[in-house]
Amino acid sequence: MTAKRLIDTGAPPGERTGIDAPPGEPPYRVGRARSVLRVVAIVSCLQGLALGALFALYARERWGHRWRGRLRDLPETPTAPALRATAVAAASAALVPGVSHLLWATGSTAGLEAGRAADRTSDFYVLEAVGLLFVVVTAAGVLLLAFRRSGRLSLLLPLVLAWCGSAQMACWGGWLSLAGLMGAGEAADRPTAATMVTYAVQMLAGALVVTLGAYFFAERAAAPALSARGALDESRGALDESRGS
């Protein structure tokens, strides 16, 4: 099997570096390419963290008033039953990737392609454990928002859980689904039907939670306008009654 992984941190230069070295290629060039890939990965992570921090500051300044308060302060809306049903559907769909990540994080090879099962390292188990963590926090966040059982809980906490978890699920699941559809060069590295279903359902569940969040914020934004309109109608009605009397 050729070395096709992007980075294999435990290999010496020239062996399994994650880059296919042509015959006769000096080992130092392969090692140099691996170092460049590591630098690119680190810079990309720093860039993502910086952009995320800047967006969080902007969102707090622009929409911070909409996630203040506690869960018990949320008003009951006409769409609440539909939102609860959708939240249950999203949490149920998250069980599929959740169970898969749990099995893979605990050492099971069920559903894994042969090449990936043979090349598992500690990085693989950490990645699967992180994937399971994001599934759990997503389901917890969306269910807390939908059913509001913990009245004293701050509204910000379930929003952060659902926001971060669904973003990871949708983006990572979508990326791995796209990579699987593109195919692999060797039969042992081609994704199985189980992995494709896992990542596709993960992407859909994350996108569903994002949609719920959008409806939630839209209702929060519309609430003051509706209250103001209702108060204006009441004042007009009272004025008309006083004129008629």
C-alpha atoms as one frame of an Amber mdcrd trajectory, in Angstrom:
protein
   0.000   0.000   0.000   1.440   3.386  -0.947   1.725   6.210   1.531  -1.226
   8.422   0.696  -2.122  10.011   4.037  -1.433  13.715   4.299   0.711  13.546
   7.417   2.034  10.593   9.401   3.674  12.156  12.400   5.268   8.993  13.712
   7.303   8.133  10.625  10.913   9.065   9.916  11.687  11.073   6.770  11.535
   9.058   3.590   9.314   6.258   4.880   5.647   7.091   5.627   5.548  10.838
   5.305   2.119  11.155   3.753   3.546  12.115   0.341   4.213   9.674  -2.480
   7.933   9.942  -3.138   8.947   9.219  -6.744  11.656   6.583  -7.237  15.083
   8.036  -6.627  13.769  11.117  -4.804  16.127  12.240  -1.976  14.602  11.576
   1.446  15.294  15.110   2.652  12.949  16.531   0.017  10.129  14.341   1.246
  10.840  15.382   4.824  10.883  19.021   3.779   7.512  18.649   2.093   6.120
  17.102   5.255   7.389  20.061   7.302   5.740  22.485   4.881   2.437  20.652
   5.245   2.670  20.875   9.018   3.318  24.613   8.881   0.365  25.093   6.527
  -1.877  23.097   8.865  -0.793  25.122  11.917  -1.276  28.451  10.118  -4.719
  27.341   8.916  -5.731  26.443  12.476  -4.537  29.802  13.805  -6.378  31.604
  11.024  -9.587  29.740  11.803  -9.299  30.523  15.528  -8.657  34.201  14.822
 -11.611  34.487  12.453 -13.843  32.659  14.922 -12.829  35.016  17.741 -13.466
  38.086  15.585 -16.882  36.784  14.571 -17.776  36.076  18.194 -16.932  39.674
  19.131 -18.957  41.005  16.204 -21.926  38.760  17.014 -21.907  39.869  20.651
 -21.990  43.518  19.619 -24.627  43.007  16.911 -26.944  40.383  18.406 -25.857
  40.055  22.030 -29.219  41.201  23.380 -30.921  38.232  21.741 -29.147  35.562
  23.759 -29.360  37.266  27.144 -31.599  35.989  29.881 -32.527  32.501  31.010
 -34.356  29.597  29.450 -37.395  30.169  31.653 -37.741  33.694  30.242 -38.330
  32.451  26.701 -41.951  33.057  25.650 -44.133  30.296  24.277 -44.585  30.772
  20.531 -47.030  29.196  18.023 -44.150  27.363  16.350 -42.851  25.836  19.590
 -44.411  22.364  19.002 -42.925  22.198  15.504 -39.530  23.298  16.809 -39.654
  20.631  19.521 -40.489  17.939  16.967 -37.660  19.093  14.728 -35.242  19.143
  17.669 -36.172  15.554  18.532 -35.661  14.570  14.888 -32.236  16.230  14.813
 -31.179  14.591  18.079 -32.402  11.208  16.826 -30.467  11.605  13.586 -27.366
  12.486  15.600 -27.518   9.009  17.146 -26.200   7.516  13.896 -22.867   9.363
  13.842 -22.750   9.273  17.635 -22.863   5.478  17.793 -20.334   5.193  14.951
 -17.867   7.577  16.614 -18.304   5.746  19.921 -17.540   2.384  18.330 -14.513
   3.679  16.443 -13.171   5.587  19.455 -13.316   2.414  21.581 -11.411   0.281
  19.075 -14.124  -1.266  16.920 -13.506  -1.603  13.173 -17.195  -2.021  12.274
 -17.934  -0.101   9.094 -14.349   1.071   8.536 -12.559   0.507   5.248  -9.688
  -1.981   5.427  -6.942   0.559   4.800  -8.171   2.941   7.466  -8.623   0.162
  10.004  -5.050  -1.000   9.429  -3.554   2.503   9.724  -5.225   3.564  12.971
  -3.041   5.560  15.349  -3.640   7.551  18.514  -4.648  10.507  16.333  -7.507
   8.436  14.936  -8.917   7.657  18.381  -8.607  11.280  19.521 -10.402  12.469
  16.387 -13.255  10.014  16.878 -13.587  10.972  20.552 -13.787  14.649  19.582
 -16.409  13.811  16.962 -18.467  12.000  19.598 -18.140  14.989  21.947 -19.511
  17.377  19.323 -22.465  15.076  18.644 -23.324  14.967  22.357 -23.089  18.737
  22.895 -25.172  19.386  19.769 -27.978  17.111  20.920 -27.848  18.532  24.457
 -27.954  22.128  23.246 -30.851  21.726  20.828 -32.946  19.700  23.301 -32.378
  22.249  26.070 -33.524  25.039  23.762 -36.579  23.100  22.632 -37.870  21.804
  25.987 -36.393  24.356  28.448 -36.418  22.003  31.429 -33.636  23.833  33.289
 -35.277  27.164  34.037 -32.308  28.705  35.832 -29.865  27.868  33.062 -28.499
  30.780  31.077 -29.754  30.985  27.510 -26.201  31.475  26.231 -24.999  27.995
  27.221 -27.375  25.851  25.097 -26.967  28.308  22.227 -23.178  27.915  22.297
 -23.472  24.130  22.543 -25.864  23.889  19.608 -23.985  26.484  17.528 -20.481
  25.012  17.886 -21.605  21.404  17.751 -23.823  21.766  14.691 -21.133  23.750
  12.847 -18.608  20.965  13.377 -21.088  18.250  12.446 -22.282  19.944   9.275
 -18.860  21.057   8.016 -16.857  17.957   8.928 -19.585  15.587   7.813 -19.973
  17.459   4.533 -16.229  17.493   3.882 -15.828  13.764   4.535 -18.912  12.970
   2.447 -17.469  14.950  -0.450 -14.100  13.250  -0.047 -15.808   9.858  -0.069
 -17.764  10.671  -3.229 -14.530  11.651  -4.976 -13.264   8.115  -4.428  -9.865
   6.692  -3.603  -7.154   5.127  -5.698  -7.019   1.777  -3.909  -9.857  -0.563
  -3.096  -8.762  -0.864   0.543  -9.047   2.898   0.988 -12.482   3.348  -0.568
 -15.112   4.332   2.007 -17.684   1.747   2.957 -21.413   2.282   2.840 -21.450
   2.586   6.644 -18.951   5.450   6.701 -20.751   7.259   3.882 -24.081   6.978
   5.709 -22.473   8.102   8.972 -20.988  11.263   7.517 -24.041  12.064   5.383
 -26.383  11.809   8.385 -23.916  13.809  10.466 -23.967  16.583   7.872 -27.778
  16.575   7.648 -28.239  16.591  11.428 -25.849  19.511  11.796 -27.585  21.439
   9.012 -30.973  20.789  10.651 -29.773  22.220  13.961 -28.390  25.275  12.134
 -31.822  25.771  10.559 -33.469  25.551  13.975 -31.070  28.181  15.268 -31.959
  30.482  12.398 -35.696  30.157  13.174 -35.001  30.738  16.863 -33.156  33.997
  16.240 -35.756  35.101  13.699 -38.487  34.679  16.325 -36.405  36.528  18.901
 -35.927  39.386  16.452 -39.629  39.545  15.564 -40.871  39.472  19.173 -40.201
  43.169  20.011 -41.811  44.323  16.771 -44.914  42.226  17.426 -45.145  43.492
  20.999 -44.834  47.086  19.857 -47.483  46.561  17.178 -49.848  44.969  19.696
 -49.396  47.853  22.121 -50.061  50.340  19.334 -53.250  48.537  18.331 -54.448
  48.517  21.937 -53.798  52.242  22.304 -55.659  52.953  19.074 -58.584  50.865
  20.231 -58.719  52.663  23.566 -58.593  56.010  21.758 -61.446  55.034  19.464
 -63.550  53.902  22.420 -62.960  57.194  24.228 -63.977  59.163  21.145 -67.093
  57.076  20.651 -68.195  57.578  24.232
